[in-house]
């Protein structure tokens, strides 16, 4: 992937062919989003590739307006009112017949409208748990969590950290035909056979909390909640988990233990939270190096670089540091994919008691680490020691305060 061209020229193509070429190029790159940004002298076309925004084309304002109008038309959006933000959807099919679900949002700006397009490839191969990036011990512990007959499992992290991939991989593993699995999503990103998938619709009052109350009457064994974002959803999810349903949900929190504080902030009482929780997973995505196109640096003069995680490494690992080769003009970076870095906290008897007592997130995290929890810093060090990513990438993605040793 690192040798593929980044910039393409579609200036001489008609609008329908130009946007087709741009979408195909973005999908071929593996981009998650396509952006069309109106400027005074041009329309900038950019993509989000492996979490990084990169330019792929530049169009004249006139061509840009024609491209934007064509997308609006294909998505069934109002062609006349561009003064308000708007949403649309277009199921795009390429020449090979593959479908891409385009979720489109526009917003007016100083020089025209900006358009953000989420690219959801329908034939995208969903991840398996083994391929997410968890360490062996973490994967074993996580499988024990999701094997519980009931309880609440939280997947935390910022936007774009791979939480949805973890949820889908989990549901695919649990989807054995013997359990009734309902999901509440915004939007439904991938259709999975065997799951009962529902999408929220705030315009008619069907938010996460309202959908969750309705699904509880459907007698599910497992519920996946796309995001806990308000007090009502947090309380109903905790109630469902305490009633014997396995509830999987995402939540914004910087670390695993911080997820407890986030649920408290939503008004969930400590006692009910301590009984409901089975585990919390916090995650980030780091870009992976191209193994055939990377720089390597011998660190024999610093043998203790990976001493903290040496017990997890094979004798061959941890001998070198790696970095991407500098990208040439109009070429992709030296990264070829992404992998997860995980902090996984299982809720044992001690931690359950600490939650019920109202102990702080820091106290709970420190206790979990003392009991052997692999924290973010250690999980990230392992990725670097194995040559999967670079130290620069780790510091770009994971907050410094969770990487540095407590003083």
Buried (B, 14 or more C-beta within 10 A) or exposed (E): BBEEEBBBEBEEBEBBEBBBBBBBBBBEBBBBBBBBBBBEEBBBBBBBBBBEEBEBBBBEBEBBBBBBBBBBBBBEBEEEEBEEEBEBBBEBEBEEEBEBBBBBEBEBEEBBBBBBBBBBBBEBEEBEBEEBBBBEEBBEBBEEBBEEEBBBBBBBBBEBBBBBBBBBBBBBBBBEEEEBBBBBBBEBBBEBEBBEBBEBEEEEEBBBBBBBBEBBEEEBBBBBBBBBBEBBBBBBBBBBBBEEBBBBBBBBBBBBBBBBBBBBEBEBBBEBBBBBBBBBBBBBBBBBBBEEBBBEEEBEEEEEBBEBBBEBBEEEBBBBBBBBBEBEEEBBBBBBEBBBBBBBBBBEEEBBEBBBEEBEBEEBBBBBBEEEBBBBBBBBBBBBBBBBBBBEBBEBBBEEEBBEEEE
